[in-house]
Amino acid sequence: MSLTPAELTSAVSGGIGSSPQRPDGTLKVRGEFAYASDLWHEDMIWGATLRSPHPYARIRSVDITEALRVPGVHAVLTHEDVPGLNRYGLEHKDQPVLAEDVVRYQGEPVVLVGADHPETARRAMARVEVDYEVLDPVVDMETAVGATPLHPGGNLVRHVPIRRGDQGARAEVVVTGRYEVGMQDQAFLGPESGLAVPAEDGGVDLYIATQWLHVDQAQVATALGLPLERVRLTLAGVGGAFGGREDLSMQVHACLLALRTGKPTKMVYNREESFYGHVHRHPAVLHYEHGADRTGKLVYVRARIHLDGGAYASSTGAVVANAATLGIGPYEVPNVTVDCWGVYTNNPPCGAMRGFGAVQAAFGYESQMDKLAAALGMDPVDLRIANAMSEGSTMPTGQVVDSAAPVARLLELVRDRPLPPRPTSVDLRDLPGGVSNTTHGEGVVRGVGYAVGIKNICFSEGYDDYSTARVRLQVINGEAVALAHTAAVEVGQGLVTIVQQIVRTELGVERVTILPMDTSIGNGGSTSASRQTYVTGGAVKAACAAVRERLTGLAGGRDPASLDLAELLGDEVVDETVEWRHRSTEPIDPVTGQGNAHVQYGFAAHRAVVDVDTELGLVKVVGLDCAQDVGRALNPQAVLGQIQGGSAQGLGLAVMEEIQTAGGRVRNPSFTDYLIPTVLDMPPMGIDVLELADPHAPYGVRGVGEPPTISSTPAIVAAIRAATGRDLPRVPVRPEHITGT
């Protein structure tokens, strides 16, 4: 019988259920936190990347002669200088470290330059001569499969079919729709950056802002032709991620330059290069058909979803699976036919972004639910509640939802919140267009809209999803102190705080130090899929339990309640490392899409209130209320922050955020032309947090970060439709969509 947390805790503050100060919070607020772009080393050089100006072209030749003659240049590298495999990728190794004979997207890396100053590197890049034979790009996701093959296996990355029930089912009321979702950028504020330092053993130490240290390590080692133990990664300060740092960007490039020159090499992207240097959210075209009886009960849903993966696969296969398996929403539907395709094109590569396939699907199925409500003459919330799934419901994959699924309750909570009051006087800051003085209220119409979404939590389809945690307990200056070490990446979401809270709760110690995240400890998995509190939290909790087991032996049968932890430890150092896994999943059937693919489901609902200037097409979101089940709020303040932040990104997709492309070329790679919401764009949020514990998860937690991004976008667009009467089948909604001009 081991000691329990209660037996070790005596009024320890800052445990689970509280909202202690973040250990990195003060430094970030003061502007003193060291981000990856702040890294510095004696005698370091600067790396720069020459990128393709063409979406699709054959490389006839590359001449680096003149670039090498620039004073201050230490190295100019092409694909011939990659010592290992010139390929990498999360799911498929299909992406060159440096382009060989073909470039497949605008911005693809072709040549690297290392120089003693970034301006020197840029001057040298201008002297590199690349002879391109420009080819016609493939840019249409719906016809890409039959177009010119961009990769040896063709242009299909993955097709996922879902088949359940009667495939020929008919219904009394049928609505159809075609919907489009534009390409959204993660828009993290800290551009890609890192520092590679050559080591005495012939390896390299890389300090990098990333989301997944160990997968980066494996890909970098393969490209460098080095064993894993000679490629060591340490997390540098991360300025946001949202999925955009899950793939490699400049990791291998910095290491190549460092090993070639023997000098520490720093690389930092500017904002324009960042737009070219990381993956984005998949654009989508979605065709839906919903059939219901006269009472509003859904009879069937049929969907065809196309996702544009761009030039390389990244995580397109997993995004396709999410869009398909979650493609009908959190509803009871007896008969389902879904087909989802992810394809290669010559558009920018797309991969992970907050919501990961569920965002695109939700815009389609929630738009359909509003259209069906109108056809039936029903209230859109009542229609959703009538079809809402609950605990015990069966997903289209045949998987039974075996924890709380309070979909109806979430909808009721947002519906029953008081509506924001209408302004009693004209204040330009409260109107669409703001202080640009475009209206004083004339032509402004208010609309209200609702949406609810579903998201899988953690990795799926049989992936070996685990995390490793080490907890060390010792006495320092007469006080019991704990150290926690994981490779799980802190990207700003507050994992470092959660780890401290768990250790305090489990071991009853006030002082908990978080060691730097690096590859000297086992894999922590990616900071994505809303998984870290669940999986790394579970690993830390298990490591603490192993420490308590050791303490039981030290107690020697004495009454734990009478023990002082420091006295019990004495000179002993208790150090335990645990590799922890959640319950297993399984791949879905490739023909029917059936299988227990997911670990857990998360749900959120939104009500949006908008004011629309119908003459100019300007939108002001004046209310965006949310209700979400979080299982258990380990840190209530952090939970609210995640819901607010996720809702803001959903607002961005609804009315402003889009990487615009033409013929595969990016037209707006800057924050001047790619707009993201500011504090002035976000309305006050009323938030209801439900804590319906998942019995299968540590502390009952349910991933929080992604669900609010999913339902906020369709709720805002539904509100705009209510105000304007327009169909609005595409996001982001632009002024011309509202005015019809």
HELIX and SHEET records of a PDB file:
HELIX    1   1 PRO A    5  LEU A    8  1                                   4    
HELIX    2   2 GLY A   25  ARG A   30  1                                   6    
HELIX    3   3 ALA A   36  ASP A   38  5                                   3    
HELIX    4   4 THR A   65  LEU A   68  1                                   4    
HELIX    5   5 HIS A   79  ASP A   81  5                                   3    
HELIX    6   6 PRO A  118  ALA A  126  1                                   9    
HELIX    7   7 ALA A  144  GLY A  146  5                                   3    
HELIX    8   8 LEU A  213  LEU A  224  1                                  12    
HELIX    9   9 LEU A  228  ARG A  230  5                                   3    
HELIX   10  10 GLN A  251  THR A  261  1                                  11    
HELIX   11  11 ARG A  271  GLY A  277  1                                   7    
HELIX   12  12 THR A  316  THR A  325  1                                  10    
HELIX   13  13 ALA A  358  LEU A  376  1                                  19    
HELIX   14  14 PRO A  380  ASN A  387  1                                   8    
HELIX   15  15 VAL A  407  ASP A  416  1                                  10    
HELIX   16  16 LEU A  428  ASP A  430  5                                   3    
HELIX   17  17 GLY A  434  SER A  436  5                                   3    
HELIX   18  18 LEU A  495  LEU A  507  1                                  13    
HELIX   19  19 GLN A  532  ALA A  555  1                                  24    
HELIX   20  20 PRO A  560  SER A  562  5                                   3    
HELIX   21  21 LEU A  565  LEU A  569  1                                   5    
HELIX   22  22 PRO A  636  VAL A  655  1                                  20    
HELIX   23  23 PRO A  698  GLY A  700  5                                   3    
HELIX   24  24 PRO A  707  THR A  724  1                                  18    
HELIX   25  25 PRO A  735  THR A  739  1                                   5    
SHEET    1   A 7 VAL A  73  LEU A  77  0                                        
SHEET    2   A 7 PRO A 109  ALA A 115 -1                                        
SHEET    3   A 7 ILE A  45  ARG A  51 -1                                        
SHEET    4   A 7 THR A 265  VAL A 268  1                                        
SHEET    5   A 7 SER A 193  PRO A 198 -1                                        
SHEET    6   A 7 VAL A 204  ILE A 208 -1                                        
SHEET    7   A 7 VAL A 231  LEU A 235  1                                        
SHEET    1   B 3 VAL A 102  VAL A 103  0                                        
SHEET    2   B 3 ALA A  57  ASP A  63 -1                                        
SHEET    3   B 3 GLU A 129  VAL A 134 -1                                        
SHEET    1   C 6 LEU A 156  ARG A 164  0                                        
SHEET    2   C 6 ASN A 335  VAL A 343 -1                                        
SHEET    3   C 6 LEU A 298  ASP A 308  1                                        
SHEET    4   C 6 ALA A 284  ALA A 292 -1                                        
SHEET    5   C 6 VAL A 173  VAL A 181 -1                                        
SHEET    6   C 6 ARG A 730  VAL A 731  1                                        
SHEET    1   D 4 VAL A 444  ILE A 457  0                                        
SHEET    2   D 4 GLN A 600  ASP A 613 -1                                        
SHEET    3   D 4 LEU A 618  ASP A 629 -1                                        
SHEET    4   D 4 ILE A 687  LEU A 690  1                                        
SHEET    1   E 4 ARG A 511  ILE A 514  0                                        
SHEET    2   E 4 GLU A 479  THR A 486  1                                        
SHEET    3   E 4 TYR A 466  ILE A 476 -1                                        
SHEET    4   E 4 VAL A 574  ARG A 581 -1                                        
SHEET    1   F 2 THR A 661  ALA A 662  0                                        
SHEET    2   F 2 ARG A 665  VAL A 666 -1                                        
END                                                                             
